[in-house]
């Protein structure tokens, strides 16, 4: 956080999972900006609410929330994406995918739940009833067939549930041949000059301090350092190009056509 006596800071909202730490690194270190700012972190859905209601001038926004955010535009080139597996976005099921009738949806997620519903409807031929929960694995009891588990809980549970585990990033890539983008930096109209450049420099800062940052991040999110490094430097990527921009449009179009997301134009800058 930067400070200046008598000047109220603007709020930047970041996701609290390990997958966001590289994008937040410079902000957490307090790199300088031509305005005063503070960083707040929370669940992906909370970040979307924060920018929607005007509490934040910038937020890491789930891609699925973009069509419902008038007056908000994506920052070109920055987000959370995977080219194949995501590792931390899982569909965990007690039954084969085509037999899923009830799905526990993580209350913290928008994009991952929409992706799961899209794949279930269009690839695996079922439209399960949704059950909201803050801890999807714990809610996977007698009345539920499957759950969407995201973020740090998915990293920690992966390979240990004893159930069918489907990496939703890999499932999308196998289906479409495209990468998948889970979240992007977005700003409100009228945001301070230099905000986009600050967000870019925040990621630059992470990329120049990987070796010193990774052990602390791993400990904070309860994974081994080697796991954190493979996840953040190999599995995910944070600089988005044409392929990722096309993938965002493809996902929103397919999800709207399947009735998983509302049909709405994307905000300027998200293309």
C-alpha positions as CSV (number, residue, x, y, z in Angstrom):
1,X,0.0,0.0,0.0
2,X,1.2,3.5,-0.8
3,X,0.4,6.3,1.5
4,X,0.2,10.1,1.4
5,X,-1.0,12.2,4.3
6,X,-4.5,13.5,3.7
7,X,-5.2,11.7,0.5
8,X,-7.7,8.8,0.5
9,X,-6.3,5.7,-1.2
10,X,-8.2,4.1,-4.1
11,X,-8.9,0.4,-3.7
12,X,-7.6,-2.4,-5.9
13,X,-9.2,-5.8,-5.3
14,X,-7.2,-9.0,-5.8
15,X,-8.1,-12.7,-5.6
16,X,-6.7,-14.3,-2.4
17,X,-5.7,-17.6,-4.0
18,X,-2.1,-18.7,-4.8
19,X,-2.9,-18.3,-8.5
20,X,-3.1,-14.5,-8.2
21,X,0.1,-13.8,-6.2
22,X,2.3,-13.0,-9.2
23,X,-0.2,-10.4,-10.4
24,X,-0.4,-8.9,-6.9
25,X,3.3,-9.0,-6.0
26,X,4.3,-5.5,-6.8
27,X,1.1,-4.1,-5.2
28,X,1.8,-6.1,-2.1
29,X,5.4,-4.7,-2.1
30,X,4.1,-1.1,-2.3
31,X,5.6,-0.2,-5.6
32,X,5.2,3.5,-6.4
33,X,2.3,5.0,-8.3
34,X,1.1,8.5,-9.2
35,X,-1.8,8.0,-6.9
36,X,-2.4,6.5,-3.5
37,X,-3.7,2.9,-3.4
38,X,-4.5,0.0,-1.2
39,X,-4.8,-3.6,-2.0
40,X,-7.6,-5.8,-0.6
41,X,-8.0,-9.5,-1.3
42,X,-10.9,-11.9,-1.4
43,X,-12.7,-14.6,-3.3
44,X,-13.2,-14.1,-7.1
45,X,-16.9,-13.4,-6.7
46,X,-16.1,-10.7,-4.0
47,X,-13.7,-9.0,-6.4
48,X,-16.4,-8.8,-9.0
49,X,-18.8,-7.3,-6.5
50,X,-16.2,-4.8,-5.3
51,X,-15.7,-3.3,-8.7
52,X,-19.4,-3.5,-9.6
53,X,-20.5,-1.5,-6.6
54,X,-17.7,1.1,-7.0
55,X,-15.7,0.1,-3.9
56,X,-12.7,-0.8,-6.1
57,X,-11.3,1.1,-9.1
58,X,-9.6,-2.1,-10.3
59,X,-10.2,-5.8,-9.6
60,X,-9.2,-9.2,-10.7
61,X,-12.5,-10.2,-12.3
62,X,-13.7,-13.6,-13.2
63,X,-14.2,-13.8,-16.9
64,X,-17.8,-15.0,-16.5
65,X,-18.6,-11.8,-14.7
66,X,-17.5,-9.4,-17.5
67,X,-20.7,-9.3,-19.4
68,X,-22.6,-8.1,-16.3
69,X,-20.2,-5.2,-15.5
70,X,-21.2,-2.1,-17.4
71,X,-18.7,0.7,-17.1
72,X,-15.8,-1.7,-16.5
73,X,-13.2,-2.7,-19.1
74,X,-10.5,-5.4,-19.1
75,X,-6.9,-4.4,-19.0
76,X,-5.3,-5.7,-22.2
77,X,-2.7,-8.5,-21.7
78,X,-3.0,-9.3,-18.0
79,X,-4.9,-12.2,-16.3
80,X,-4.8,-15.8,-15.1
81,X,-4.8,-18.4,-17.9
82,X,-3.8,-21.9,-18.7
83,X,-2.9,-23.6,-22.0
84,X,-4.0,-27.1,-20.9
85,X,-4.4,-28.2,-17.4
86,X,-5.2,-25.7,-14.7
87,X,-4.4,-27.9,-11.7
88,X,-6.5,-25.8,-9.3
89,X,-9.9,-26.0,-11.1
90,X,-11.4,-29.5,-10.6
91,X,-14.7,-31.3,-11.2
92,X,-14.8,-34.0,-8.5
93,X,-17.4,-36.6,-9.1
94,X,-18.8,-39.8,-7.5
95,X,-20.3,-40.9,-10.8
96,X,-19.3,-40.8,-14.5
97,X,-19.8,-37.3,-16.0
98,X,-22.9,-38.2,-18.0
99,X,-24.6,-39.4,-14.8
100,X,-24.2,-36.2,-12.8
101,X,-27.6,-34.9,-11.6
102,X,-26.6,-32.7,-8.8
103,X,-23.5,-30.4,-8.7
104,X,-22.1,-28.6,-5.7
105,X,-21.1,-25.1,-6.9
106,X,-18.3,-23.2,-5.1
107,X,-19.8,-20.0,-3.9
108,X,-16.5,-18.2,-4.5
109,X,-16.4,-19.0,-8.2
110,X,-18.2,-17.8,-11.3
111,X,-16.1,-18.7,-14.2
112,X,-15.1,-22.2,-13.0
113,X,-18.8,-23.1,-12.3
114,X,-19.9,-21.8,-15.6
115,X,-17.1,-23.7,-17.3
116,X,-18.2,-26.9,-15.5
117,X,-21.8,-26.4,-16.5
118,X,-20.9,-25.7,-20.1
119,X,-18.8,-28.8,-20.4
120,X,-21.4,-30.9,-18.7
121,X,-24.2,-29.7,-21.0
122,X,-22.4,-29.5,-24.3
123,X,-19.7,-32.2,-24.0
124,X,-21.1,-34.7,-21.6
125,X,-24.9,-34.2,-22.1
126,X,-26.2,-33.4,-18.7
127,X,-27.6,-30.4,-16.9
128,X,-27.3,-31.0,-13.1
129,X,-29.2,-29.2,-10.5
130,X,-26.9,-26.7,-8.6
131,X,-26.2,-26.7,-4.9
132,X,-24.4,-23.7,-3.5
133,X,-21.7,-24.3,-0.9
134,X,-18.7,-22.5,0.6
135,X,-16.8,-25.8,1.0
136,X,-17.8,-28.0,-2.0
137,X,-15.9,-31.1,-1.0
138,X,-17.4,-31.1,2.5
139,X,-20.8,-30.7,0.9
140,X,-20.3,-33.7,-1.4
141,X,-22.6,-35.9,0.7
142,X,-25.4,-38.3,-0.1
143,X,-27.4,-35.7,-1.9
144,X,-24.8,-34.6,-4.4
145,X,-23.0,-36.3,-7.3
146,X,-20.2,-33.9,-8.0
147,X,-18.6,-30.7,-7.0
148,X,-16.5,-27.9,-8.5
149,X,-13.4,-27.2,-6.4
150,X,-11.2,-24.3,-7.1
151,X,-8.1,-22.4,-6.0
152,X,-6.1,-23.5,-3.0
153,X,-8.5,-26.2,-1.8
154,X,-8.3,-27.8,-5.2
155,X,-4.5,-27.7,-5.1
156,X,-4.5,-29.3,-1.7
157,X,-7.1,-32.0,-2.6
158,X,-5.9,-32.9,-6.1
159,X,-5.1,-36.6,-6.3
160,X,-6.3,-37.4,-2.8
161,X,-10.1,-37.5,-3.1
162,X,-10.5,-41.1,-4.2
163,X,-13.1,-39.9,-6.7
164,X,-13.1,-39.0,-10.4
165,X,-11.2,-35.8,-10.8
166,X,-11.4,-33.8,-14.0
167,X,-9.2,-30.9,-14.6
168,X,-11.5,-28.3,-16.2
169,X,-8.8,-26.4,-17.9
170,X,-7.6,-29.6,-19.7
171,X,-11.2,-30.6,-20.5
172,X,-11.7,-27.2,-22.2
173,X,-8.4,-27.4,-24.1
174,X,-9.2,-31.0,-25.3
175,X,-12.7,-29.8,-26.4
176,X,-11.8,-26.6,-28.2
177,X,-8.0,-26.6,-28.8
178,X,-7.8,-23.2,-27.0
179,X,-6.3,-21.9,-23.8
180,X,-8.6,-20.9,-21.0
181,X,-8.7,-17.5,-19.2
182,X,-10.2,-17.6,-15.6
183,X,-9.8,-14.0,-14.6
184,X,-8.5,-10.6,-15.9
185,X,-7.6,-7.3,-14.4
186,X,-10.4,-4.8,-15.1
187,X,-10.8,-1.1,-14.3
188,X,-13.7,1.2,-13.8
189,X,-14.3,4.1,-16.2
190,X,-12.6,7.2,-14.6
191,X,-9.9,5.2,-12.9
192,X,-6.7,7.1,-12.1
193,X,-4.2,7.7,-14.9
194,X,-1.3,5.2,-14.7
195,X,-3.4,2.4,-13.2
196,X,-2.9,0.0,-16.1
197,X,0.8,0.7,-16.0
198,X,0.9,0.0,-12.2
199,X,-0.8,-3.4,-12.7
200,X,1.8,-4.2,-15.4
201,X,4.7,-3.3,-13.2
202,X,3.2,-5.4,-10.4
203,X,3.7,-8.5,-12.5
204,X,7.1,-7.3,-13.7
205,X,8.1,-7.1,-10.0
206,X,7.1,-10.7,-9.4
207,X,9.0,-11.9,-12.5
208,X,12.2,-10.3,-11.2
209,X,11.8,-11.7,-7.7
210,X,10.6,-15.3,-8.3
211,X,13.2,-17.0,-6.2
212,X,12.6,-15.0,-3.1
213,X,8.8,-14.9,-3.3
214,X,8.0,-18.6,-4.1
215,X,9.0,-20.1,-0.6
216,X,6.8,-17.5,1.2
217,X,3.9,-18.0,-1.1
218,X,4.1,-21.8,-0.9
219,X,4.1,-21.6,2.9
220,X,1.2,-19.2,3.0
221,X,-0.9,-21.4,0.8
222,X,0.2,-24.7,2.3
223,X,1.8,-26.3,-0.7
224,X,5.4,-27.4,-1.3
225,X,7.7,-24.8,-2.9
226,X,8.3,-27.1,-5.9
227,X,4.5,-27.4,-6.4
228,X,4.1,-23.6,-6.2
229,X,6.9,-23.1,-8.7
230,X,5.5,-25.7,-11.2
231,X,2.0,-24.2,-10.8
232,X,2.9,-20.5,-11.2
233,X,5.8,-20.7,-13.6
234,X,4.8,-23.7,-15.7
235,X,1.1,-24.4,-15.6
236,X,-0.4,-20.9,-15.4
237,X,0.5,-17.8,-17.4
238,X,-0.3,-14.2,-16.7
239,X,0.4,-12.4,-19.9
240,X,-2.5,-12.7,-22.4
241,X,-2.2,-12.5,-26.2
242,X,-4.4,-13.0,-29.2
243,X,-5.1,-16.7,-28.4
244,X,-6.3,-15.8,-24.9
245,X,-8.5,-12.9,-26.1
246,X,-10.1,-15.2,-28.7
247,X,-10.6,-17.9,-26.0
248,X,-12.5,-15.4,-23.8
249,X,-14.8,-14.6,-26.6
250,X,-15.3,-18.3,-27.4
251,X,-16.1,-19.2,-23.9
252,X,-18.6,-16.4,-23.4
253,X,-20.3,-17.1,-26.7
254,X,-20.6,-20.9,-26.0
255,X,-21.7,-20.3,-22.5
256,X,-24.4,-17.9,-23.6
257,X,-25.6,-20.2,-26.3
258,X,-25.9,-23.1,-23.8
259,X,-27.8,-20.9,-21.3
260,X,-25.0,-21.1,-18.8
261,X,-24.3,-17.3,-18.9
262,X,-26.5,-14.4,-20.0
263,X,-26.2,-13.3,-23.6
264,X,-24.5,-9.9,-23.3
265,X,-21.9,-7.9,-25.1
266,X,-18.4,-7.9,-23.6
267,X,-17.1,-4.6,-22.1
268,X,-14.8,-2.5,-24.3
269,X,-11.3,-3.7,-24.0
270,X,-12.1,-7.3,-23.2
271,X,-11.8,-8.4,-26.8
